Amino acid sequence: LSGAFFGMPHGALDGVLLWGEGQPGKLARDFALYVALAAGMTALWIVLPPVALVLFLGTAVFHWGEGDREAFPTAAPWWLDVVGRGGIFFVCFWHRWGEVEAVLQLL
């Protein structure tokens, strides 16, 4: 019930999705890849935070845009639809740039 009111933490069902494949060898391989990607991204945040931020935001734009495109298909070119839908949150960055910049400096 709390998920309906507060939302599901992003990635909370990743393990369920991996387990749902039902193939033990594939599960072990996918889990190892998942952990390696998480460790790599953590290391990148420590070593090159600006690069990690750009990579993170780019991945978020793709993830959200592709998900919206699958749910609500249009005749727009794929790249324009994905970037437009996934990148709409950047409007918030420009609208409140002073506050966004303060948060980014903390990163």
N, CA, C and O atoms as CSV, one atom per row, in Angstrom:
chain,resi,resn,atom,element,x,y,z
A,1,LEU,N,N,0.824,-1.184,0.000
A,1,LEU,CA,C,0.000,0.000,0.000
A,1,LEU,C,C,0.879,1.263,0.000
A,1,LEU,O,O,0.548,2.250,-0.657
A,2,SER,N,N,1.981,1.227,0.728
A,2,SER,CA,C,2.839,2.414,0.753
A,2,SER,C,C,3.410,2.708,-0.634
A,2,SER,O,O,3.661,3.866,-0.968
A,3,GLY,N,N,3.618,1.656,-1.450
A,3,GLY,CA,C,4.111,1.863,-2.806
A,3,GLY,C,C,3.155,2.696,-3.637
A,3,GLY,O,O,3.579,3.468,-4.497
A,4,ALA,N,N,1.851,2.537,-3.379
A,4,ALA,CA,C,0.856,3.307,-4.122
A,4,ALA,C,C,0.893,4.775,-3.735
A,4,ALA,O,O,0.643,5.644,-4.571
A,5,PHE,N,N,1.199,5.058,-2.486
A,5,PHE,CA,C,1.200,6.443,-2.007
A,5,PHE,C,C,2.558,7.131,-2.141
A,5,PHE,O,O,2.628,8.318,-2.460
A,6,PHE,N,N,3.622,6.392,-1.901
A,6,PHE,CA,C,4.950,7.008,-1.885
A,6,PHE,C,C,5.805,6.636,-3.089
A,6,PHE,O,O,6.858,7.237,-3.301
A,7,GLY,N,N,5.377,5.669,-3.872
A,7,GLY,CA,C,6.140,5.237,-5.037
A,7,GLY,C,C,7.103,4.116,-4.697
A,7,GLY,O,O,7.429,3.878,-3.534
A,8,MET,N,N,7.538,3.449,-5.716
A,8,MET,CA,C,8.485,2.340,-5.569
A,8,MET,C,C,9.891,2.883,-5.784
A,8,MET,O,O,10.139,3.563,-6.779
A,9,PRO,N,N,10.821,2.595,-4.868
A,9,PRO,CA,C,12.198,3.032,-5.094
A,9,PRO,C,C,12.693,2.479,-6.434
A,9,PRO,O,O,12.496,1.305,-6.744
A,10,HIS,N,N,13.330,3.336,-7.210
A,10,HIS,CA,C,13.771,2.912,-8.529
A,10,HIS,C,C,14.796,1.800,-8.393
A,10,HIS,O,O,15.771,1.921,-7.653
A,11,GLY,N,N,14.564,0.729,-9.108
A,11,GLY,CA,C,15.470,-0.418,-9.051
A,11,GLY,C,C,15.065,-1.445,-8.018
A,11,GLY,O,O,15.712,-2.486,-7.903
A,12,ALA,N,N,14.010,-1.182,-7.261
A,12,ALA,CA,C,13.615,-2.101,-6.190
A,12,ALA,C,C,13.189,-3.457,-6.716
A,12,ALA,O,O,13.269,-4.448,-5.990
A,13,LEU,N,N,12.746,-3.526,-7.943
A,13,LEU,CA,C,12.297,-4.800,-8.503
A,13,LEU,C,C,13.322,-5.424,-9.442
A,13,LEU,O,O,13.014,-6.410,-10.111
A,14,ASP,N,N,14.508,-4.885,-9.509
A,14,ASP,CA,C,15.519,-5.447,-10.405
A,14,ASP,C,C,15.795,-6.916,-10.096
A,14,ASP,O,O,15.894,-7.734,-11.010
A,15,GLY,N,N,15.917,-7.246,-8.839
A,15,GLY,CA,C,16.170,-8.639,-8.450
A,15,GLY,C,C,15.041,-9.567,-8.872
A,15,GLY,O,O,15.285,-10.691,-9.311
A,16,VAL,N,N,13.817,-9.100,-8.739
A,16,VAL,CA,C,12.663,-9.900,-9.153
A,16,VAL,C,C,12.700,-10.134,-10.659
A,16,VAL,O,O,12.422,-11.236,-11.131
A,17,LEU,N,N,13.045,-9.092,-11.405
A,17,LEU,CA,C,13.133,-9.235,-12.857
A,17,LEU,C,C,14.226,-10.224,-13.254
A,17,LEU,O,O,14.034,-11.039,-14.156
A,18,LEU,N,N,15.365,-10.150,-12.583
A,18,LEU,CA,C,16.444,-11.096,-12.873
A,18,LEU,C,C,16.025,-12.521,-12.503
A,18,LEU,O,O,16.257,-13.456,-13.269
A,19,TRP,N,N,15.419,-12.683,-11.348
A,19,TRP,CA,C,15.015,-14.006,-10.869
A,19,TRP,C,C,13.932,-14.600,-11.764
A,19,TRP,O,O,13.865,-15.817,-11.938
A,20,GLY,N,N,13.086,-13.745,-12.331
A,20,GLY,CA,C,11.980,-14.197,-13.154
A,20,GLY,C,C,12.410,-14.921,-14.422
A,20,GLY,O,O,11.606,-15.632,-15.026
A,21,GLU,N,N,13.654,-14.754,-14.832
A,21,GLU,CA,C,14.136,-15.453,-16.025
A,21,GLU,C,C,14.186,-16.957,-15.802
A,21,GLU,O,O,14.000,-17.729,-16.743
A,22,GLY,N,N,14.438,-17.383,-14.553
A,22,GLY,CA,C,14.372,-18.792,-14.197
A,22,GLY,C,C,15.529,-19.657,-14.644
A,22,GLY,O,O,15.497,-20.867,-14.419
A,23,GLN,N,N,16.542,-19.100,-15.261
A,23,GLN,CA,C,17.694,-19.888,-15.701
A,23,GLN,C,C,18.865,-19.577,-14.785
A,23,GLN,O,O,19.409,-18.474,-14.831
A,24,PRO,N,N,19.271,-20.558,-13.932
A,24,PRO,CA,C,20.319,-20.281,-12.935
A,24,PRO,C,C,21.615,-19.702,-13.519
A,24,PRO,O,O,22.180,-18.772,-12.942
A,25,GLY,N,N,22.092,-20.231,-14.644
A,25,GLY,CA,C,23.325,-19.709,-15.238
A,25,GLY,C,C,23.159,-18.278,-15.707
A,25,GLY,O,O,24.053,-17.452,-15.526
A,26,LYS,N,N,22.025,-17.984,-16.307
A,26,LYS,CA,C,21.746,-16.632,-16.772
A,26,LYS,C,C,21.565,-15.691,-15.593
A,26,LYS,O,O,21.993,-14.538,-15.650
A,27,LEU,N,N,20.938,-16.166,-14.528
A,27,LEU,CA,C,20.745,-15.351,-13.335
A,27,LEU,C,C,22.090,-14.947,-12.741
A,27,LEU,O,O,22.293,-13.781,-12.402
A,28,ALA,N,N,23.010,-15.905,-12.614
A,28,ALA,CA,C,24.330,-15.604,-12.054
A,28,ALA,C,C,25.081,-14.614,-12.940
A,28,ALA,O,O,25.708,-13.680,-12.441
A,29,ARG,N,N,25.017,-14.818,-14.249
A,29,ARG,CA,C,25.705,-13.914,-15.176
A,29,ARG,C,C,25.116,-12.512,-15.110
A,29,ARG,O,O,25.853,-11.529,-15.036
A,30,ASP,N,N,23.788,-12.418,-15.136
A,30,ASP,CA,C,23.133,-11.115,-15.098
A,30,ASP,C,C,23.376,-10.405,-13.771
A,30,ASP,O,O,23.564,-9.188,-13.742
A,31,PHE,N,N,23.374,-11.152,-12.682
A,31,PHE,CA,C,23.640,-10.548,-11.374
A,31,PHE,C,C,25.069,-10.015,-11.312
A,31,PHE,O,O,25.305,-8.919,-10.802
A,32,ALA,N,N,26.023,-10.791,-11.832
A,32,ALA,CA,C,27.422,-10.342,-11.851
A,32,ALA,C,C,27.570,-9.077,-12.702
A,32,ALA,O,O,28.297,-8.157,-12.330
A,33,LEU,N,N,26.883,-9.037,-13.835
A,33,LEU,CA,C,26.919,-7.847,-14.685
A,33,LEU,C,C,26.299,-6.647,-13.969
A,33,LEU,O,O,26.823,-5.536,-14.044
A,34,TYR,N,N,25.198,-6.873,-13.286
A,34,TYR,CA,C,24.515,-5.811,-12.536
A,34,TYR,C,C,25.442,-5.234,-11.457
A,34,TYR,O,O,25.558,-4.016,-11.321
A,35,VAL,N,N,26.090,-6.102,-10.706
A,35,VAL,CA,C,27.001,-5.664,-9.645
A,35,VAL,C,C,28.208,-4.940,-10.244
A,35,VAL,O,O,28.656,-3.928,-9.705
A,36,ALA,N,N,28.732,-5.452,-11.351
A,36,ALA,CA,C,29.882,-4.817,-12.001
A,36,ALA,C,C,29.523,-3.412,-12.509
A,36,ALA,O,O,30.303,-2.473,-12.354
A,37,LEU,N,N,28.348,-3.280,-13.109
A,37,LEU,CA,C,27.918,-1.958,-13.574
A,37,LEU,C,C,27.730,-0.991,-12.405
A,37,LEU,O,O,28.109,0.177,-12.493
A,38,ALA,N,N,27.153,-1.472,-11.328
A,38,ALA,CA,C,26.958,-0.622,-10.147
A,38,ALA,C,C,28.312,-0.193,-9.565
A,38,ALA,O,O,28.491,0.969,-9.202
A,39,ALA,N,N,29.245,-1.116,-9.479
A,39,ALA,CA,C,30.580,-0.797,-8.949
A,39,ALA,C,C,31.304,0.179,-9.880
A,39,ALA,O,O,31.960,1.115,-9.424
A,40,GLY,N,N,31.178,-0.050,-11.178
A,40,GLY,CA,C,31.822,0.847,-12.146
A,40,GLY,C,C,31.266,2.254,-12.073
A,40,GLY,O,O,32.014,3.230,-12.131
A,41,MET,N,N,29.956,2.357,-11.945
A,41,MET,CA,C,29.340,3.685,-11.864
A,41,MET,C,C,29.726,4.379,-10.555
A,41,MET,O,O,29.956,5.588,-10.539
A,42,THR,N,N,29.797,3.628,-9.477
A,42,THR,CA,C,30.230,4.193,-8.195
A,42,THR,C,C,31.663,4.718,-8.300
A,42,THR,O,O,31.965,5.813,-7.827
A,43,ALA,N,N,32.533,3.938,-8.917
A,43,ALA,CA,C,33.925,4.372,-9.100
A,43,ALA,C,C,33.997,5.619,-9.976
A,43,ALA,O,O,34.785,6.526,-9.708
A,44,LEU,N,N,33.177,5.660,-11.017
A,44,LEU,CA,C,33.169,6.834,-11.888
A,44,LEU,C,C,32.711,8.082,-11.141
A,44,LEU,O,O,33.249,9.168,-11.357
A,45,TRP,N,N,31.715,7.933,-10.260
A,45,TRP,CA,C,31.252,9.069,-9.451
A,45,TRP,C,C,32.378,9.596,-8.562
A,45,TRP,O,O,32.474,10.799,-8.320
A,46,ILE,N,N,33.219,8.699,-8.083
A,46,ILE,CA,C,34.321,9.105,-7.194
A,46,ILE,C,C,35.449,9.761,-7.991
A,46,ILE,O,O,35.992,10.783,-7.574
A,47,VAL,N,N,35.800,9.174,-9.137
A,47,VAL,CA,C,36.954,9.627,-9.909
A,47,VAL,C,C,36.629,10.811,-10.830
A,47,VAL,O,O,37.387,11.778,-10.895
A,48,LEU,N,N,35.491,10.726,-11.545
A,48,LEU,CA,C,35.116,11.761,-12.515
A,48,LEU,C,C,33.646,12.136,-12.357
A,48,LEU,O,O,32.821,11.752,-13.186
A,49,PRO,N,N,33.310,12.878,-11.307
A,49,PRO,CA,C,31.896,13.194,-11.066
A,49,PRO,C,C,31.176,13.879,-12.227
A,49,PRO,O,O,30.027,13.530,-12.496
A,50,PRO,N,N,31.791,14.840,-12.933
A,50,PRO,CA,C,31.052,15.464,-14.043
A,50,PRO,C,C,30.699,14.462,-15.152
A,50,PRO,O,O,29.603,14.510,-15.710
A,51,VAL,N,N,31.620,13.570,-15.461
A,51,VAL,CA,C,31.369,12.558,-16.486
A,51,VAL,C,C,30.265,11.613,-16.021
A,51,VAL,O,O,29.379,11.252,-16.795
A,52,ALA,N,N,30.324,11.217,-14.758
A,52,ALA,CA,C,29.302,10.324,-14.207
A,52,ALA,C,C,27.928,10.990,-14.234
A,52,ALA,O,O,26.927,10.332,-14.516
A,53,LEU,N,N,27.875,12.277,-13.944
A,53,LEU,CA,C,26.605,12.993,-13.956
A,53,LEU,C,C,26.018,13.036,-15.366
A,53,LEU,O,O,24.825,12.789,-15.549
A,54,VAL,N,N,26.839,13.343,-16.350
A,54,VAL,CA,C,26.367,13.381,-17.734
A,54,VAL,C,C,25.897,11.996,-18.175
A,54,VAL,O,O,24.859,11.874,-18.825
A,55,LEU,N,N,26.641,10.969,-17.831
A,55,LEU,CA,C,26.255,9.594,-18.165
A,55,LEU,C,C,24.941,9.221,-17.473
A,55,LEU,O,O,24.058,8.625,-18.090
A,56,PHE,N,N,24.818,9.569,-16.209
A,56,PHE,CA,C,23.602,9.282,-15.454
A,56,PHE,C,C,22.396,9.994,-16.067
A,56,PHE,O,O,21.349,9.380,-16.271
A,57,LEU,N,N,22.540,11.278,-16.359
A,57,LEU,CA,C,21.421,12.028,-16.937
A,57,LEU,C,C,21.071,11.528,-18.334
A,57,LEU,O,O,19.895,11.448,-18.689
A,58,GLY,N,N,22.079,11.194,-19.119
A,58,GLY,CA,C,21.818,10.642,-20.446
A,58,GLY,C,C,21.076,9.320,-20.377
A,58,GLY,O,O,20.159,9.073,-21.160
A,59,THR,N,N,21.471,8.476,-19.446
A,59,THR,CA,C,20.790,7.198,-19.255
A,59,THR,C,C,19.360,7.427,-18.787
A,59,THR,O,O,18.447,6.728,-19.226
A,60,ALA,N,N,19.156,8.396,-17.904
A,60,ALA,CA,C,17.809,8.699,-17.415
A,60,ALA,C,C,16.918,9.196,-18.546
A,60,ALA,O,O,15.762,8.785,-18.654
A,61,VAL,N,N,17.447,10.077,-19.388
A,61,VAL,CA,C,16.672,10.579,-20.527
A,61,VAL,C,C,16.256,9.415,-21.420
A,61,VAL,O,O,15.093,9.321,-21.813
A,62,PHE,N,N,17.196,8.531,-21.740
A,62,PHE,CA,C,16.869,7.381,-22.578
A,62,PHE,C,C,15.844,6.473,-21.904
A,62,PHE,O,O,14.860,6.070,-22.525
A,63,HIS,N,N,16.076,6.157,-20.644
A,63,HIS,CA,C,15.198,5.242,-19.900
A,63,HIS,C,C,13.764,5.774,-19.842
A,63,HIS,O,O,12.820,5.050,-20.158
A,64,TRP,N,N,13.604,7.015,-19.446
A,64,TRP,CA,C,12.256,7.589,-19.327
A,64,TRP,C,C,11.615,7.800,-20.690
A,64,TRP,O,O,10.431,7.517,-20.878
A,65,GLY,N,N,12.395,8.294,-21.636
A,65,GLY,CA,C,11.855,8.549,-22.964
A,65,GLY,C,C,11.431,7.276,-23.674
A,65,GLY,O,O,10.368,7.237,-24.295
A,66,GLU,N,N,12.249,6.237,-23.590
A,66,GLU,CA,C,11.920,4.963,-24.227
A,66,GLU,C,C,10.701,4.328,-23.564
A,66,GLU,O,O,9.844,3.762,-24.243
A,67,GLY,N,N,10.626,4.420,-22.253
A,67,GLY,CA,C,9.462,3.874,-21.542
A,67,GLY,C,C,8.180,4.579,-21.930
A,67,GLY,O,O,7.153,3.932,-22.140
A,68,ASP,N,N,8.227,5.897,-22.027
A,68,ASP,CA,C,7.042,6.651,-22.438
A,68,ASP,C,C,6.676,6.348,-23.888
A,68,ASP,O,O,5.496,6.250,-24.225
A,69,ARG,N,N,7.675,6.201,-24.735
A,69,ARG,CA,C,7.405,5.922,-26.147
A,69,ARG,C,C,6.730,4.563,-26.311
A,69,ARG,O,O,5.816,4.414,-27.122
A,70,GLU,N,N,7.181,3.569,-25.537
A,70,GLU,CA,C,6.556,2.248,-25.598
A,70,GLU,C,C,5.105,2.316,-25.139
A,70,GLU,O,O,4.231,1.681,-25.730
A,71,ALA,N,N,4.852,3.083,-24.093
A,71,ALA,CA,C,3.498,3.168,-23.536
A,71,ALA,C,C,2.575,4.013,-24.411
A,71,ALA,O,O,1.385,3.717,-24.519
A,72,PHE,N,N,3.108,5.055,-25.032
A,72,PHE,CA,C,2.298,5.979,-25.834
A,72,PHE,C,C,2.991,6.256,-27.166
A,72,PHE,O,O,3.588,7.319,-27.334
A,73,PRO,N,N,2.926,5.330,-28.107
A,73,PRO,CA,C,3.638,5.498,-29.376
A,73,PRO,C,C,3.116,6.680,-30.189
A,73,PRO,O,O,1.935,7.023,-30.129
A,74,THR,N,N,4.024,7.295,-30.952
A,74,THR,CA,C,3.671,8.407,-31.836
A,74,THR,C,C,4.354,8.196,-33.180
A,74,THR,O,O,5.130,7.257,-33.359
A,75,ALA,N,N,4.054,9.079,-34.111
A,75,ALA,CA,C,4.676,9.018,-35.431
A,75,ALA,C,C,5.988,9.799,-35.482
A,75,ALA,O,O,6.653,9.822,-36.518
A,76,ALA,N,N,6.363,10.431,-34.388
A,76,ALA,CA,C,7.598,11.232,-34.353
A,76,ALA,C,C,8.805,10.318,-34.548
A,76,ALA,O,O,8.754,9.137,-34.205
A,77,PRO,N,N,9.894,10.864,-35.100
A,77,PRO,CA,C,11.122,10.058,-35.210
A,77,PRO,C,C,11.536,9.549,-33.826
A,77,PRO,O,O,11.366,10.237,-32.819
A,78,TRP,N,N,12.084,8.327,-33.799
A,78,TRP,CA,C,12.424,7.673,-32.533
A,78,TRP,C,C,13.272,8.562,-31.643
A,78,TRP,O,O,12.924,8.777,-30.483
A,79,TRP,N,N,14.381,9.085,-32.160
A,79,TRP,CA,C,15.313,9.858,-31.335
A,79,TRP,C,C,14.666,11.120,-30.789
A,79,TRP,O,O,14.904,11.485,-29.638
A,80,LEU,N,N,13.851,11.793,-31.595
A,80,LEU,CA,C,13.207,13.023,-31.152
A,80,LEU,C,C,12.180,12.735,-30.056
A,80,LEU,O,O,12.075,13.473,-29.077
A,81,ASP,N,N,11.439,11.670,-30.237
A,81,ASP,CA,C,10.434,11.287,-29.254
A,81,ASP,C,C,11.081,10.902,-27.922
A,81,ASP,O,O,10.640,11.343,-26.861
A,82,VAL,N,N,12.116,10.086,-27.983
A,82,VAL,CA,C,12.791,9.625,-26.759
A,82,VAL,C,C,13.458,10.785,-26.034
A,82,VAL,O,O,13.302,10.923,-24.821
A,83,VAL,N,N,14.192,11.612,-26.747
A,83,VAL,CA,C,14.884,12.748,-26.114
A,83,VAL,C,C,13.877,13.775,-25.599
A,83,VAL,O,O,14.048,14.323,-24.509
A,84,GLY,N,N,12.836,14.035,-26.376
A,84,GLY,CA,C,11.821,14.999,-25.942
A,84,GLY,C,C,11.079,14.554,-24.694
A,84,GLY,O,O,10.902,15.331,-23.756
A,85,ARG,N,N,10.652,13.311,-24.689
A,85,ARG,CA,C,9.913,12.807,-23.524
A,85,ARG,C,C,10.824,12.610,-22.319
A,85,ARG,O,O,10.479,12.987,-21.199
A,86,GLY,N,N,11.975,12.023,-22.556
A,86,GLY,CA,C,12.887,11.750,-21.448
A,86,GLY,C,C,13.590,12.975,-20.917
A,86,GLY,O,O,13.990,13.010,-19.754
A,87,GLY,N,N,13.746,13.989,-21.765
A,87,GLY,CA,C,14.488,15.181,-21.353
A,87,GLY,C,C,13.633,16.312,-20.831
A,87,GLY,O,O,14.148,17.386,-20.521
A,88,ILE,N,N,12.333,16.088,-20.727
A,88,ILE,CA,C,11.433,17.161,-20.297
A,88,ILE,C,C,11.787,17.681,-18.898
A,88,ILE,O,O,11.515,18.838,-18.575
A,89,PHE,N,N,12.391,16.827,-18.076
A,89,PHE,CA,C,12.728,17.274,-16.714
A,89,PHE,C,C,13.805,18.355,-16.709
A,89,PHE,O,O,13.972,19.049,-15.705
A,90,PHE,N,N,14.543,18.513,-17.818
A,90,PHE,CA,C,15.552,19.569,-17.873
A,90,PHE,C,C,14.924,20.961,-17.788
A,90,PHE,O,O,15.600,21.923,-17.420
A,91,VAL,N,N,13.656,21.074,-18.122
A,91,VAL,CA,C,12.959,22.349,-17.981
A,91,VAL,C,C,13.024,22.806,-16.522
A,91,VAL,O,O,13.169,23.997,-16.246
A,92,CYS,N,N,12.918,21.860,-15.593
A,92,CYS,CA,C,13.018,22.188,-14.163
A,92,CYS,C,C,14.399,22.754,-13.833
A,92,CYS,O,O,14.526,23.658,-13.007
A,93,PHE,N,N,15.432,22.218,-14.485
A,93,PHE,CA,C,16.785,22.719,-14.255
A,93,PHE,C,C,16.872,24.190,-14.633
A,93,PHE,O,O,17.410,24.995,-13.873
A,94,TRP,N,N,16.355,24.539,-15.781
A,94,TRP,CA,C,16.454,25.917,-16.248
A,94,TRP,C,C,15.560,26.850,-15.445
A,94,TRP,O,O,15.916,28.003,-15.201
A,95,HIS,N,N,14.413,26.357,-15.040
A,95,HIS,CA,C,13.456,27.193,-14.313
A,95,HIS,C,C,13.981,27.587,-12.936
A,95,HIS,O,O,13.771,28.717,-12.495
A,96,ARG,N,N,14.650,26.682,-12.267
A,96,ARG,CA,C,15.161,26.924,-10.913
A,96,ARG,C,C,16.673,26.707,-10.870
A,96,ARG,O,O,17.174,26.032,-9.971
A,97,TRP,N,N,17.393,27.266,-11.819
A,97,TRP,CA,C,18.808,26.968,-11.970
A,97,TRP,C,C,19.616,27.254,-10.715
A,97,TRP,O,O,20.522,26.483,-10.397
A,98,GLY,N,N,19.332,28.318,-9.994
A,98,GLY,CA,C,20.096,28.628,-8.779
A,98,GLY,C,C,20.047,27.497,-7.765
A,98,GLY,O,O,21.067,27.146,-7.172
A,99,GLU,N,N,18.873,26.929,-7.564
A,99,GLU,CA,C,18.724,25.820,-6.613
A,99,GLU,C,C,19.363,24.550,-7.153
A,99,GLU,O,O,19.993,23.802,-6.404
A,100,VAL,N,N,19.206,24.305,-8.438
A,100,VAL,CA,C,19.814,23.123,-9.062
A,100,VAL,C,C,21.326,23.202,-8.977
A,100,VAL,O,O,21.990,22.214,-8.665
A,101,GLU,N,N,21.868,24.375,-9.252
A,101,GLU,CA,C,23.322,24.544,-9.210
A,101,GLU,C,C,23.867,24.280,-7.802
A,101,GLU,O,O,24.941,23.697,-7.652
A,102,ALA,N,N,23.139,24.702,-6.785
A,102,ALA,CA,C,23.572,24.449,-5.406
A,102,ALA,C,C,23.616,22.956,-5.107
A,102,ALA,O,O,24.534,22.483,-4.437
A,103,VAL,N,N,22.634,22.215,-5.600
A,103,VAL,CA,C,22.616,20.763,-5.390
A,103,VAL,C,C,23.761,20.109,-6.156
A,103,VAL,O,O,24.444,19.237,-5.619
A,104,LEU,N,N,23.975,20.516,-7.397
A,104,LEU,CA,C,25.045,19.933,-8.205
A,104,LEU,C,C,26.416,20.194,-7.595
A,104,LEU,O,O,27.308,19.353,-7.708
A,105,GLN,N,N,26.597,21.330,-6.958
A,105,GLN,CA,C,27.873,21.618,-6.313
A,105,GLN,C,C,28.125,20.688,-5.134
A,105,GLN,O,O,29.274,20.392,-4.809
A,106,LEU,N,N,27.069,20.234,-4.502
A,106,LEU,CA,C,27.226,19.276,-3.392
A,106,LEU,C,C,27.670,17.906,-3.871
A,106,LEU,O,O,28.294,17.147,-3.130
A,107,LEU,N,N,27.337,17.594,-5.139
A,107,LEU,CA,C,27.735,16.301,-5.694
A,107,LEU,C,C,29.225,16.285,-5.934
A,107,LEU,O,O,29.763,15.281,-6.401
